[in-house]
Amino acid sequence: MKRRRVLQIGAALAALPFTGCGASTPEPSLAPVAAKDPPGKADPVAPAPAPVKPADPPPVDTAAVKEPAAPPAPKYTFSRVIGKIGKNHRHVLVVPFEDVKAGVEKSYDISGASGHQHTVTLSPEQMKGLLAGQDVRIKSSLDHQHAHRILVKCAPAVDPPEWVNAVTVEFSGKDEHELVVTAADVAAKTDKTYDVQGIAGHAHTVTIPAAEFEKLVKAGTTKVFTSRADDGHDHLAVIYNRPPKA
């Protein structure tokens, strides 16, 4: 064989991969290869989450919802109006019951036989209170450098027993307080407390103990002190076991 041919075969053999002992050619991987995006293409943007719908409020238990309590019905069937005037010198207050039922504001002249004029005004709210059995305390207009305290209330055709005084009471001072002790109270002879505000511009209470009722019945009279007012004063109440003069 020619020398040139031998050299060509040797060069070809040298170019073949070496497969002898030692490291072998690595096996090709079976894992899939992620495809690459073409140049210039951005990653896809994840969609925005759907808005969360607020939870519905719990259902209202209509059985648990209570209607506001209605005002108590008047204790009596009214048909007239009583008007009392403090420090009175022949003034007269007349309020027709029809005015109270109408429920509109109205003013009244209380001059009477006094020789000078005062007026008294009742508001719609006060008319409503009267019809509900409340006592209304107001002042008259100012005239001759003075005014009068006024007490107005509705009444049935005949005074009920608890409005009828079985005793006569004299209070110290000039505040025009009023104490009503019924015949039933005198007979019961048990401790009882009374509101004695009357026409006065402030309140007091009087408590008559059972022992003082016994004294009232046996001796015909007894004495008790009122509670103290906010300004610290009180009154002595002298009680006589006889009805007041008409």
Secondary structure as GFF3:
##gff-version 3
##sequence-region A 1 246
A	DSSP	alpha_helix	3	15	.	.	.	ID=ss1
A	DSSP	beta_strand	80	85	.	.	.	ID=ss2
A	DSSP	alpha_helix	97	102	.	.	.	ID=ss3
A	DSSP	beta_strand	106	109	.	.	.	ID=ss4
A	DSSP	beta_strand	119	122	.	.	.	ID=ss5
A	DSSP	alpha_helix	124	131	.	.	.	ID=ss6
A	DSSP	beta_strand	136	139	.	.	.	ID=ss7
A	DSSP	beta_strand	149	155	.	.	.	ID=ss8
A	DSSP	three_ten_helix	161	163	.	.	.	ID=ss9
A	DSSP	beta_strand	168	171	.	.	.	ID=ss10
A	DSSP	alpha_helix	183	188	.	.	.	ID=ss11
A	DSSP	beta_strand	192	195	.	.	.	ID=ss12
A	DSSP	beta_strand	205	208	.	.	.	ID=ss13
A	DSSP	alpha_helix	210	219	.	.	.	ID=ss14
A	DSSP	beta_strand	221	225	.	.	.	ID=ss15
A	DSSP	beta_strand	236	240	.	.	.	ID=ss16
###
